[in-house]
Amino acid sequence: MFKLCVISIYVSDIELAKEFYCEKLGFTISEQYDEATIGLVNDGVAIVLCKTECESTASYSQEAQVVLGFETDNLLNKMQELSAKGIKMLFDTPQPCPPGHYNAFLDPFGNAFELLEFSK
């Protein structure tokens, strides 16, 4: 059995990544390890932004890939909040899924994320 200990998010522009993840998604920096590696404050599993040379070429949800999910208790409000910050939702309305509803967005580097609201 493995225990998940870190989520590495690969980005091609570390300054743009800091802006997106901190100013738009609301994370704060826990530590800047070097010019290409930044830790974000997160309860639970550590999140690290790592500079790479290329953006993701995976096509959400058409190709195998890892997609991270953020839980929310009000999906519509969170969609509106992120849209107001310039983040484009991939669907106009919440989509049904087995545990509730979701929507998705991409970061500026092509990494996919889902917003999930679980049924009560």
N, CA, C and O atoms as a MOPAC input file, in Angstrom:
PM7 MOZYME 1SCF
protein

 N      0.85000 1    -1.18400 1     0.00000 1
 C      0.00000 1     0.00000 1     0.00000 1
 C      0.88400 1     1.23100 1     0.00000 1
 O      1.87200 1     1.28600 1     0.73200 1
 N      0.54500 1     2.20600 1    -0.80100 1
 C      1.27200 1     3.46400 1    -0.86600 1
 C      0.52200 1     4.54300 1    -0.09500 1
 O     -0.69500 1     4.46600 1     0.07300 1
 N      1.24500 1     5.53200 1     0.36600 1
 C      0.63600 1     6.69800 1     1.00400 1
 C      1.01800 1     7.91500 1     0.17400 1
 O      2.20200 1     8.20400 1    -0.00100 1
 N      0.02600 1     8.62400 1    -0.33300 1
 C      0.25800 1     9.83000 1    -1.13000 1
 C      0.89600 1    10.89400 1    -0.24400 1
 O      0.36700 1    11.20700 1     0.82200 1
 N      2.03000 1    11.45600 1    -0.67300 1
 C      2.73300 1    12.43000 1     0.16800 1
 C      2.93800 1    13.77900 1    -0.50300 1
 O      3.19200 1    14.76500 1     0.19000 1
 N      2.83700 1    13.86000 1    -1.82500 1
 C      3.03000 1    15.14000 1    -2.51200 1
 C      2.32700 1    15.10100 1    -3.86400 1
 O      2.27000 1    14.06800 1    -4.53100 1
 N      1.79600 1    16.25500 1    -4.24400 1
 C      1.24300 1    16.43900 1    -5.58400 1
 C      2.13100 1    17.46400 1    -6.26600 1
 O      2.21400 1    18.60900 1    -5.82000 1
 N      2.79500 1    17.06500 1    -7.34200 1
 C      3.64800 1    17.96800 1    -8.11500 1
 C      2.86200 1    18.43000 1    -9.33500 1
 O      2.36500 1    17.61500 1   -10.11300 1
 N      2.75500 1    19.74400 1    -9.49400 1
 C      2.05900 1    20.31700 1   -10.63900 1
 C      3.12200 1    20.96800 1   -11.51900 1
 O      3.79000 1    21.91400 1   -11.10300 1
 N      3.27100 1    20.45800 1   -12.72600 1
 C      4.30800 1    20.93900 1   -13.63000 1
 C      3.79700 1    22.12200 1   -14.44700 1
 O      2.72300 1    22.06400 1   -15.04500 1
 N      4.57800 1    23.18500 1   -14.45900 1
 C      4.20900 1    24.45100 1   -15.09600 1
 C      5.38500 1    24.94500 1   -15.93100 1
 O      6.53800 1    24.68000 1   -15.59100 1
 N      5.10600 1    25.65700 1   -17.01500 1
 C      6.19300 1    26.14100 1   -17.86600 1
 C      6.64900 1    27.55600 1   -17.52500 1
 O      7.67200 1    28.01000 1   -18.03600 1
 N      5.90800 1    28.26000 1   -16.67000 1
 C      6.25700 1    29.63100 1   -16.27900 1
 C      5.94900 1    29.77400 1   -14.79000 1
 O      4.78300 1    29.86800 1   -14.40800 1
 N      6.96600 1    29.79100 1   -13.96100 1
 C      6.77200 1    29.78300 1   -12.51400 1
 C      6.11000 1    31.07200 1   -12.01600 1
 O      5.33500 1    31.02200 1   -11.06100 1
 N      6.39100 1    32.21900 1   -12.63400 1
 C      5.76900 1    33.47500 1   -12.21500 1
 C      4.26900 1    33.47200 1   -12.54500 1
 O      3.45300 1    33.89600 1   -11.72700 1
 N      3.91100 1    32.99900 1   -13.73400 1
 C      2.50600 1    32.87800 1   -14.11000 1
 C      1.81300 1    31.86400 1   -13.19800 1
 O      0.65400 1    32.05400 1   -12.82800 1
 N      2.50700 1    30.80200 1   -12.84100 1
 C      1.94000 1    29.79500 1   -11.94400 1
 C      1.66000 1    30.38800 1   -10.56300 1
 O      0.60800 1    30.12200 1    -9.98000 1
 N      2.59300 1    31.19300 1   -10.03100 1
 C      2.36900 1    31.83400 1    -8.73500 1
 C      1.12600 1    32.72700 1    -8.79900 1
 O      0.30500 1    32.72400 1    -7.88100 1
 N      0.99500 1    33.48600 1    -9.88200 1
 C     -0.17000 1    34.35700 1   -10.03800 1
 C     -1.45900 1    33.54500 1   -10.08200 1
 O     -2.42300 1    33.87300 1    -9.39100 1
 N     -1.48000 1    32.49700 1   -10.88400 1
 C     -2.68500 1    31.69600 1   -11.04100 1
 C     -3.05700 1    30.99100 1    -9.74500 1
 O     -4.19000 1    31.10700 1    -9.27800 1
 N     -2.11800 1    30.26600 1    -9.16500 1
 C     -2.43000 1    29.45400 1    -7.98900 1
 C     -2.63400 1    30.28900 1    -6.72400 1
 O     -3.42800 1    29.91000 1    -5.86300 1
 N     -1.94500 1    31.39900 1    -6.59800 1
 C     -2.09300 1    32.23600 1    -5.40000 1
 C     -3.18700 1    33.27500 1    -5.55100 1
 O     -4.06900 1    33.36600 1    -4.69700 1
 N     -3.15100 1    34.06200 1    -6.62000 1
 C     -4.11900 1    35.15700 1    -6.76900 1
 C     -5.49400 1    34.67800 1    -7.22700 1
 O     -6.51000 1    35.22800 1    -6.80000 1
 N     -5.54200 1    33.66800 1    -8.08400 1
 C     -6.84100 1    33.22700 1    -8.60100 1
 C     -7.44400 1    32.07900 1    -7.79500 1
 O     -8.65100 1    32.06100 1    -7.55400 1
 N     -6.61500 1    31.12000 1    -7.37600 1
 C     -7.14500 1    29.98500 1    -6.62400 1
 C     -7.04600 1    30.17400 1    -5.11100 1
 O     -7.69600 1    29.44500 1    -4.36100 1
 N     -6.24600 1    31.13600 1    -4.64800 1
 C     -6.20700 1    31.44600 1    -3.22500 1
 C     -5.18900 1    30.69500 1    -2.39000 1
 O     -5.22600 1    30.77900 1    -1.16200 1
 N     -4.27900 1    29.96200 1    -3.02000 1
 C     -3.21300 1    29.30300 1    -2.25900 1
 C     -2.19200 1    30.34200 1    -1.81200 1
 O     -2.11900 1    31.43100 1    -2.38000 1
 N     -1.41000 1    30.00800 1    -0.80200 1
 C     -0.27400 1    30.83100 1    -0.39800 1
 C      0.98900 1    29.97900 1    -0.48600 1
 O      0.93800 1    28.75100 1    -0.42600 1
 N      2.10200 1    30.65300 1    -0.62700 1
 C      3.38600 1    29.95700 1    -0.75600 1
 C      3.88100 1    29.56300 1     0.62700 1
 O      3.93800 1    30.39200 1     1.53500 1
 N      4.23400 1    28.30700 1     0.78000 1
 C      4.80800 1    27.84000 1     2.04200 1
 C      6.33100 1    27.94300 1     2.00200 1
 O      6.97100 1    28.25400 1     3.00600 1
 N      6.89900 1    27.67700 1     0.82900 1
 C      8.35400 1    27.73100 1     0.69600 1
 C      8.74300 1    27.79500 1    -0.77200 1
 O      8.17000 1    27.09600 1    -1.60700 1
 N      9.72400 1    28.64100 1    -1.08000 1
 C     10.29700 1    28.65900 1    -2.42000 1
 C     11.62900 1    27.93100 1    -2.30600 1
 O     12.60100 1    28.48100 1    -1.78700 1
 N     11.67100 1    26.69500 1    -2.79100 1
 C     12.84700 1    25.84400 1    -2.64000 1
 C     14.00800 1    26.32400 1    -3.49900 1
 O     15.16100 1    26.30100 1    -3.06800 1
 N     13.69800 1    26.75500 1    -4.70900 1
 C     14.69000 1    27.30400 1    -5.62700 1
 C     13.92600 1    28.07200 1    -6.70500 1
 O     12.72200 1    28.28900 1    -6.56600 1
 N     14.60000 1    28.48100 1    -7.76500 1
 C     13.94600 1    29.28400 1    -8.81700 1
 C     12.84900 1    28.53700 1    -9.55100 1
 O     12.00300 1    29.16000 1   -10.19200 1
 N     12.84700 1    27.19800 1    -9.46800 1
 C     11.92100 1    26.39900 1   -10.26100 1
 C     10.97900 1    25.53400 1    -9.43000 1
 O     10.24300 1    24.72400 1    -9.99200 1
 N     10.98400 1    25.68800 1    -8.10000 1
 C     10.18100 1    24.81400 1    -7.25300 1
 C      9.59100 1    25.59600 1    -6.08100 1
 O     10.31800 1    26.19400 1    -5.28700 1
 N      8.25300 1    25.57900 1    -5.98700 1
 C      7.55100 1    26.33800 1    -4.95500 1
 C      6.53400 1    25.43400 1    -4.27100 1
 O      5.75200 1    24.75100 1    -4.93300 1
 N      6.55200 1    25.43400 1    -2.93700 1
 C      5.55400 1    24.69900 1    -2.17100 1
 C      4.37400 1    25.60800 1    -1.85300 1
 O      4.55400 1    26.79500 1    -1.58100 1
 N      3.16700 1    25.04900 1    -1.88800 1
 C      1.96000 1    25.78700 1    -1.55500 1
 C      1.39900 1    25.28400 1    -0.23100 1
 O      1.48800 1    24.09600 1     0.07700 1
 N      0.82200 1    26.18800 1     0.54800 1
 C      0.17200 1    25.80400 1     1.79400 1
 C     -1.08300 1    25.02000 1     1.44900 1
 O     -1.90200 1    25.47200 1     0.64900 1
 N     -1.23700 1    23.84300 1     2.05100 1
 C     -2.39900 1    23.00500 1     1.82400 1
 C     -2.56700 1    22.08000 1     3.02500 1
 O     -1.59900 1    21.46800 1     3.47600 1
 N     -3.77700 1    21.97500 1     3.53900 1
 C     -4.03200 1    20.99900 1     4.59300 1
 C     -3.98000 1    19.61800 1     3.97500 1
 O     -4.67300 1    19.34400 1     2.99500 1
 N     -3.16600 1    18.75200 1     4.53900 1
 C     -3.07400 1    17.39600 1     4.00500 1
 C     -1.86100 1    17.23400 1     3.11600 1
 O     -0.74800 1    17.59300 1     3.50100 1
 N     -2.07300 1    16.69700 1     1.93200 1
 C     -0.99400 1    16.37900 1     1.00600 1
 C     -0.32700 1    17.65900 1     0.49500 1
 O     -1.00300 1    18.61200 1     0.10800 1
 N      1.00100 1    17.66200 1     0.50000 1
 C      1.76300 1    18.81700 1     0.01800 1
 C      1.54100 1    19.02100 1    -1.48000 1
 O      1.42500 1    18.06100 1    -2.24200 1
 N      1.48300 1    20.29700 1    -1.88800 1
 C      1.38500 1    20.64900 1    -3.30700 1
 C      2.62000 1    21.45200 1    -3.67700 1
 O      2.96600 1    22.41900 1    -2.99900 1
 N      3.28800 1    21.04800 1    -4.75700 1
 C      4.51500 1    21.70400 1    -5.19800 1
 C      4.37900 1    22.07100 1    -6.67200 1
 O      4.01600 1    21.23600 1    -7.50100 1
 N      4.67900 1    23.34100 1    -6.98800 1
 C      4.75300 1    23.78800 1    -8.37800 1
 C      6.18100 1    23.58000 1    -8.85400 1
 O      7.12700 1    24.02500 1    -8.20400 1
 N      6.34100 1    22.90600 1    -9.98900 1
 C      7.66300 1    22.59600 1   -10.53100 1
 C      7.75400 1    23.10500 1   -11.95900 1
 O      6.91900 1    22.77500 1   -12.80100 1
 N      8.77400 1    23.91200 1   -12.22800 1
 C      8.95500 1    24.44900 1   -13.58000 1
 C      9.45800 1    23.35600 1   -14.51200 1
 O     10.37500 1    22.60200 1   -14.18500 1
 N      8.83400 1    23.29500 1   -15.67500 1
 C      9.22200 1    22.37200 1   -16.72200 1
 C      9.30400 1    23.15200 1   -18.03000 1
 O      8.96700 1    24.33600 1   -18.05400 1
 N      9.73000 1    22.53800 1   -19.08300 1
 C      9.88600 1    23.23200 1   -20.35700 1
 C      8.63000 1    23.23900 1   -21.21700 1
 O      8.46400 1    24.12500 1   -22.05500 1
 N      7.74000 1    22.26200 1   -21.02400 1
 C      6.58900 1    22.12500 1   -21.91200 1
 C      5.28600 1    22.14100 1   -21.12500 1
 O      5.25200 1    21.76100 1   -19.95400 1
 N      4.20600 1    22.58600 1   -21.78400 1
 C      2.88000 1    22.52900 1   -21.20300 1
 C      2.28900 1    21.14900 1   -21.45400 1
 O      2.78700 1    20.39600 1   -22.29100 1
 N      1.23000 1    20.82100 1   -20.72900 1
 C      0.54800 1    19.55400 1   -20.90000 1
 C     -0.10400 1    19.49400 1   -22.27400 1
 O     -0.61900 1    20.49500 1   -22.77200 1
 N     -0.07800 1    18.33200 1   -22.87300 1
 C     -0.76200 1    18.15300 1   -24.15600 1
 C     -1.96000 1    17.22400 1   -24.01900 1
 O     -2.62800 1    16.93000 1   -25.01000 1
 N     -2.24400 1    16.75400 1   -22.79800 1
 C     -3.38700 1    15.87700 1   -22.58600 1
 C     -4.67600 1    16.64400 1   -22.83600 1
 O     -4.77200 1    17.83500 1   -22.54000 1
 N     -5.65000 1    15.95600 1   -23.37700 1
 C     -6.94100 1    16.56500 1   -23.67400 1
 C     -7.95700 1    16.09100 1   -22.64000 1
 O     -8.33300 1    14.91900 1   -22.62000 1
 N     -8.40000 1    17.01500 1   -21.77800 1
 C     -9.36400 1    16.66200 1   -20.73900 1
 C    -10.65500 1    16.26100 1   -21.40300 1
 O    -11.03100 1    16.95600 1   -22.34700 1
 N    -11.25100 1    15.41300 1   -21.09800 1
 C    -11.26100 1    14.11300 1   -20.50400 1
 C    -11.16600 1    13.03300 1   -21.56800 1
 O    -11.75300 1    11.95900 1   -21.43200 1
 N    -10.43500 1    13.32000 1   -22.61400 1
 C    -10.32300 1    12.39400 1   -23.74000 1
 C     -9.09000 1    11.49100 1   -23.67300 1
 O     -9.01300 1    10.50500 1   -24.40500 1
 N     -8.13100 1    11.81100 1   -22.81100 1
 C     -6.91200 1    11.02300 1   -22.70500 1
 C     -6.65700 1    10.67000 1   -21.25100 1
 O     -7.09200 1    11.37400 1   -20.34000 1
 N     -5.94800 1     9.57700 1   -21.04900 1
 C     -5.59200 1     9.16400 1   -19.69200 1
 C     -4.70600 1    10.22900 1   -19.06200 1
 O     -3.73100 1    10.67400 1   -19.66700 1
 N     -5.05000 1    10.63600 1   -17.84100 1
 C     -4.28100 1    11.64000 1   -17.12000 1
 C     -4.74100 1    11.67400 1   -15.67600 1
 O     -5.80000 1    11.13800 1   -15.34700 1
 N     -3.97200 1    12.28700 1   -14.82600 1
 C     -4.37300 1    12.52000 1   -13.44900 1
 C     -5.07600 1    13.86700 1   -13.39800 1
 O     -4.56100 1    14.86000 1   -13.91200 1
 N     -6.25000 1    13.90400 1   -12.77900 1
 C     -7.00600 1    15.14000 1   -12.62200 1
 C     -7.25800 1    15.33000 1   -11.13600 1
 O     -7.79400 1    14.44500 1   -10.47000 1
 N     -6.86800 1    16.48500 1   -10.62100 1
 C     -7.06800 1    16.76900 1    -9.20500 1
 C     -8.43900 1    17.39600 1    -8.99600 1
 O     -8.90800 1    18.17400 1    -9.82700 1
 N     -9.07500 1    17.05800 1    -7.89000 1
 C    -10.39300 1    17.58600 1    -7.58100 1
 C    -10.36200 1    18.43900 1    -6.32900 1
 O     -9.73100 1    18.08300 1    -5.33300 1
 N    -11.05500 1    19.57400 1    -6.38800 1
 C    -11.22500 1    20.46000 1    -5.23900 1
 C    -12.67800 1    20.34800 1    -4.78600 1
 O    -13.59300 1    20.56000 1    -5.58200 1
 N    -12.89600 1    20.01900 1    -3.51700 1
 C    -14.25000 1    19.91300 1    -2.98500 1
 C    -14.79800 1    21.29900 1    -2.65600 1
 O    -14.08100 1    22.16000 1    -2.14700 1
 N    -16.07400 1    21.49800 1    -2.95300 1
 C    -16.76000 1    22.73500 1    -2.61000 1
 C    -18.15000 1    22.39100 1    -2.10600 1
 O    -18.73700 1    21.39500 1    -2.52700 1
 N    -18.67800 1    23.20300 1    -1.21300 1
 C    -20.03700 1    22.95700 1    -0.72900 1
 C    -21.06600 1    23.74900 1    -1.53000 1
 O    -22.26800 1    23.60100 1    -1.31000 1
 N    -20.60300 1    24.59400 1    -2.46600 1
 C    -21.51400 1    25.34100 1    -3.33100 1
 C    -20.86800 1    25.50200 1    -4.69800 1
 O    -20.16700 1    26.48100 1    -4.95800 1
 N    -21.10900 1    24.54300 1    -5.55500 1
 C    -20.46900 1    24.50500 1    -6.86700 1
 C    -20.80500 1    25.73200 1    -7.71100 1
 O    -19.91200 1    26.30500 1    -8.33500 1
 N    -22.05200 1    26.14100 1    -7.74300 1
 C    -22.42900 1    27.30100 1    -8.56500 1
 C    -21.70300 1    28.57200 1    -8.11000 1
 O    -21.20000 1    29.32800 1    -8.94200 1
 N    -21.64700 1    28.80700 1    -6.81800 1
 C    -20.93600 1    29.99200 1    -6.31700 1
 C    -19.45100 1    29.93600 1    -6.65100 1
 O    -18.87000 1    30.94400 1    -7.05400 1
 N    -18.83100 1    28.76700 1    -6.48700 1
 C    -17.40400 1    28.63200 1    -6.78700 1
 C    -17.15300 1    28.81800 1    -8.27700 1
 O    -16.14700 1    29.41900 1    -8.65600 1
 N    -18.03700 1    28.32000 1    -9.12400 1
 C    -17.89700 1    28.52700 1   -10.56800 1
 C    -17.94600 1    30.01500 1   -10.89000 1
 O    -17.13100 1    30.50800 1   -11.66900 1
 N    -18.89200 1    30.73300 1   -10.29600 1
 C    -19.02200 1    32.17600 1   -10.53600 1
 C    -17.79500 1    32.92400 1   -10.02600 1
 O    -17.29400 1    33.82800 1   -10.69400 1
 N    -17.31100 1    32.54600 1    -8.84100 1
 C    -16.13300 1    33.19600 1    -8.25400 1
 C    -14.90700 1    33.03100 1    -9.15000 1
 O    -14.19300 1    33.99900 1    -9.41200 1
 N    -14.66500 1    31.81700 1    -9.61500 1
 C    -13.49900 1    31.57700 1   -10.47300 1
 C    -13.67400 1    32.23100 1   -11.84200 1
 O    -12.71200 1    32.76000 1   -12.40000 1
 N    -14.87600 1    32.20300 1   -12.38100 1
 C    -15.13500 1    32.85400 1   -13.67100 1
 C    -14.86700 1    34.35500 1   -13.58000 1
 O    -14.33000 1    34.94800 1   -14.51600 1
 N    -15.24000 1    34.97000 1   -12.45800 1
 C    -14.99600 1    36.40600 1   -12.25800 1
 C    -13.50900 1    36.72200 1   -12.20600 1
 O    -13.10500 1    37.85500 1   -12.47000 1
 N    -12.68500 1    35.72200 1   -11.86400 1
 C    -11.23200 1    35.90100 1   -11.83400 1
 C    -10.58000 1    35.52900 1   -13.15500 1
 O     -9.35400 1    35.48600 1   -13.26100 1
 N    -11.41300 1    35.25700 1   -14.17200 1
 C    -10.88700 1    34.95900 1   -15.50600 1
 C    -10.61300 1    33.49300 1   -15.76800 1
 O     -9.99200 1    33.16000 1   -16.77800 1
 N    -11.05500 1    32.61200 1   -14.89300 1
 C    -10.86300 1    31.17600 1   -15.10500 1
 C    -12.08400 1    30.64700 1   -15.84500 1
 O    -13.21400 1    30.78100 1   -15.37400 1
 N    -11.85000 1    30.04100 1   -17.01300 1
 C    -12.94100 1    29.53900 1   -17.84800 1
 C    -13.31000 1    28.11900 1   -17.43000 1
 O    -12.48400 1    27.20700 1   -17.43600 1
 N    -14.58100 1    27.96800 1   -17.07000 1
 C    -15.10200 1    26.63500 1   -16.76900 1
 C    -15.25800 1    25.86900 1   -18.08300 1
 O    -15.59400 1    26.46600 1   -19.10600 1
 N    -15.02400 1    24.57700 1   -18.06700 1
 C    -15.11900 1    23.79200 1   -19.29200 1
 C    -16.56000 1    23.45700 1   -19.67000 1
 O    -16.84000 1    23.11600 1   -20.82000 1
 N    -17.47900 1    23.55500 1   -18.69900 1
 C    -18.89900 1    23.31100 1   -18.96400 1
 C    -19.69000 1    24.52900 1   -18.50000 1
 O    -19.32400 1    25.17500 1   -17.51900 1
 N    -20.77300 1    24.83800 1   -19.20800 1
 C    -21.61200 1    25.98200 1   -18.83800 1
 C    -22.38800 1    25.74000 1   -17.55300 1
 O    -22.68600 1    26.68000 1   -16.81600 1
 N    -22.71000 1    24.49500 1   -17.28700 1
 C    -23.49500 1    24.14700 1   -16.10500 1
 C    -22.83800 1    22.98900 1   -15.37000 1
 O    -22.04300 1    22.26200 1   -15.96700 1
 N    -23.14800 1    22.79600 1   -14.08300 1
 C    -22.61900 1    21.63800 1   -13.35700 1
 C    -23.01400 1    20.33600 1   -14.05800 1
 O    -24.11700 1    20.20000 1   -14.58600 1
 N    -22.09400 1    19.40300 1   -14.04500 1
 C    -22.30200 1    18.11200 1   -14.68400 1
 C    -22.53100 1    17.04100 1   -13.61300 1
 O    -21.87200 1    17.05600 1   -12.57400 1
 N    -23.46200 1    16.11000 1   -13.86000 1
 C    -23.67800 1    15.04800 1   -12.88200 1
 C    -22.52300 1    14.05200 1   -12.88700 1
 O    -21.91700 1    13.78600 1   -13.92400 1
 N    -22.23500 1    13.51200 1   -11.71300 1
 C    -21.26000 1    12.44200 1   -11.55800 1
 C    -21.77300 1    11.55500 1   -10.42000 1
 O    -22.63400 1    11.99100 1    -9.65600 1
 N    -21.27600 1    10.34100 1   -10.28700 1
 C    -21.83000 1     9.44000 1    -9.26700 1
 C    -21.92900 1    10.03400 1    -7.84700 1
 O    -22.93800 1     9.80300 1    -7.18200 1
 N    -20.93000 1    10.78600 1    -7.35500 1
 C    -21.10000 1    11.30100 1    -5.98800 1
 C    -21.82900 1    12.64500 1    -5.89100 1
 O    -22.07600 1    13.11200 1    -4.78000 1
 N    -22.18200 1    13.28500 1    -7.01400 1
 C    -22.85000 1    14.58700 1    -6.94000 1
 C    -22.78600 1    15.32700 1    -8.26600 1
 O    -23.32000 1    14.86100 1    -9.27200 1
 N    -22.12000 1    16.50100 1    -8.26400 1
 C    -21.95800 1    17.31100 1    -9.47200 1
 C    -20.53700 1    17.87300 1    -9.53500 1
 O    -19.85400 1    17.99000 1    -8.51800 1
 N    -20.10800 1    18.21600 1   -10.75200 1
 C    -18.76300 1    18.76300 1   -10.93400 1
 C    -18.73500 1    19.73300 1   -12.10100 1
 O    -19.66200 1    19.79500 1   -12.90900 1
 N    -17.65800 1    20.48100 1   -12.16600 1
 C    -17.27900 1    21.24300 1   -13.34400 1
 C    -15.76100 1    21.17200 1   -13.39000 1
 O    -15.14400 1    20.70700 1   -12.43100 1
 N    -15.15500 1    21.61000 1   -14.45600 1
 C    -13.71500 1    21.49400 1   -14.60500 1
 C    -13.14200 1    22.76100 1   -15.22000 1
 O    -13.84900 1    23.53600 1   -15.86400 1
 N    -11.83100 1    22.95600 1   -15.00500 1
 C    -11.10800 1    24.06800 1   -15.61900 1
 C     -9.67100 1    23.64100 1   -15.82300 1
 O     -9.20800 1    22.65800 1   -15.24400 1
 N     -8.97200 1    24.39500 1   -16.65600 1
 C     -7.55400 1    24.14500 1   -16.91300 1
 C     -6.74900 1    25.29600 1   -16.34300 1
 O     -7.20700 1    26.43800 1   -16.33100 1
 N     -5.53900 1    24.99000 1   -15.86700 1
 C     -4.63100 1    26.07300 1   -15.50100 1
 C     -3.99000 1    26.59300 1   -16.78700 1
 O     -4.22900 1    26.01700 1   -17.84900 1
 N     -3.19200 1    27.65000 1   -16.73800 1
 C     -2.60400 1    28.20300 1   -17.96900 1
 C     -1.65200 1    27.24700 1   -18.69400 1
 O     -1.19900 1    27.54600 1   -19.79900 1
 N     -1.34700 1    26.10200 1   -18.08000 1
 C     -0.36400 1    25.17100 1   -18.63500 1
 C     -1.00700 1    23.88900 1   -19.14400 1
 O     -0.30900 1    22.96900 1   -19.57100 1
 N     -2.33700 1    23.82300 1   -19.10000 1
 C     -3.05000 1    22.65600 1   -19.60700 1
 C     -3.36000 1    21.59800 1   -18.56800 1
 O     -3.91400 1    20.55500 1   -18.91400 1
 N     -3.02000 1    21.83000 1   -17.28700 1
 C     -3.35700 1    20.87800 1   -16.23000 1
 C     -4.83700 1    21.00700 1   -15.89800 1
 O     -5.34400 1    22.11800 1   -15.74300 1
 N     -5.54100 1    19.86600 1   -15.78700 1
 C     -6.97900 1    19.87200 1   -15.53500 1
 C     -7.28700 1    19.70400 1   -14.05500 1
 O     -6.60800 1    18.96700 1   -13.34000 1
 N     -8.33600 1    20.41100 1   -13.60800 1
 C     -8.82400 1    20.34000 1   -12.23900 1
 C    -10.33700 1    20.27300 1   -12.26800 1
 O    -10.98100 1    20.83800 1   -13.15200 1
 N    -10.89700 1    19.57400 1   -11.28800 1
 C    -12.34200 1    19.51300 1   -11.16600 1
 C    -12.79300 1    20.12300 1    -9.85500 1
 O    -12.11800 1    19.99800 1    -8.83300 1
 N    -13.93400 1    20.78100 1    -9.89100 1
 C    -14.62400 1    21.25800 1    -8.68900 1
 C    -15.74300 1    20.26400 1    -8.42400 1
 O    -16.54100 1    19.97400 1    -9.31500 1
 N    -15.80700 1    19.74000 1    -7.20400 1
 C    -16.79700 1    18.70900 1    -6.88600 1
 C    -17.67500 1    19.14300 1    -5.72700 1
 O    -17.19400 1    19.59900 1    -4.69000 1
 N    -18.98400 1    18.98600 1    -5.93500 1
 C    -19.94300 1    19.17900 1    -4.84700 1
 C    -20.63200 1    17.83600 1    -4.63700 1
 O    -21.34600 1    17.35300 1    -5.51600 1
 N    -20.41400 1    17.24000 1    -3.47500 1
 C    -20.97400 1    15.92600 1    -3.20000 1
 C    -22.42900 1    16.05000 1    -2.77400 1
 O    -22.80600 1    17.00200 1    -2.09000 1
 N    -23.25100 1    15.07300 1    -3.18600 1
 C    -24.65400 1    15.04500 1    -2.77900 1
 C    -24.72700 1    14.86000 1    -1.28200 1
 O    -23.88200 1    14.19800 1    -0.67900 1
 N    -25.72700 1    15.44000 1    -0.70300 1
 C    -25.88300 1    15.36600 1     0.74500 1
 C    -26.51900 1    14.06200 1     1.16300 1
 O    -26.72600 1    13.83000 1     2.35400 1

